[in-house]
Amino acid sequence: MKPFAYLRARSTAEAVRESSTHPGAGFLGGGTNLVDLMKLGVETPDLLIDISRLPLDRVADTDDGGLRIGATVRNSDLAAHPSVRTRYPVLSQALLSGASGQLRNTATTGGNLLQRTRCLYFQDTSKPCNKREPGTGCPALEGTHRDLAVLGHSEHCVATHPSDMAVALSALDATVQLHGPDGERTVPAGEFHRLPGDTPHRDTEIRAGELITEVVLPPRPHGAGSVYRKARDRASFAFALASVAAVLSVRDGRIEHAALTFGGLAHRPWRAHTAEAALRGAPATDETFTHAVDAELAAARPLRDNVFKVGLARNLAVDALAELAADS
């Protein structure tokens, strides 16, 4: 491991100031992804700024009936929080489907959003990788790509984003609050992560020196239920082959509100805007759900070994929507 300096930040302002003046700095929360990547030589920060003791570990109601989640709230604490379990079950389910109990006890909200792809080529510094070293190529295109993207990828990168939590936050229309050298700003969770295009090394819209301080959930749509479904190779401690976060409300047999986000299919959580447009106002039937999901997945461009992901995602989404409709 490359030598690095360590600083325990005493305030958000100090953390941002030190990060802004040290281009090679990184923030340390739980460290469950960052430290692994440092051991592999993928991440090589000159300075680690420890933010784990900043007062960013609270979950609180907003004035309008939403929820504020601090950046250092542990995944296990968030999943178990009564307000999350009762008002946003999709988020609790997503968190509990990720990693292991031990890791969830350490991993943080901000770190979960910033975790990097588990693509084998990205994690192996002996291999070329456009995400790790722009311009070196993407061997996954012709190599091992069973677990990788079928939507939104480019000739430069076919990696997928690994977070379960981020998929749920997208479907819930959450926002990510950032504090940086130019002040505070807000980014919708569904726009926080980027598609690869020709800049696959840029995972998110976060700017140099910025620190995630909290995530804000809006009030739950009236009468809406939510659910998270994940398919993986083993029952625990495995990343999604495909997953879906669904939020649905039905009134008088017709869909009043629909939000759908896929995980495991793209470089970022894939908000299914085409499917949502087809669902709104339509009858809440299996035929409607199938038509809407098929319309969304028509854009898929699977590779040689991951064609199965399209059908898998289709079945997960249709079943999730049908379950929510039956419970309405």
Order of alpha helices (4+ residues) and beta strands (2+ residues): beta-alpha-beta-alpha-beta-beta-beta-alpha-alpha-alpha-alpha-alpha-alpha-alpha-beta-beta-alpha-beta-beta-beta-beta-beta-alpha-alpha-alpha
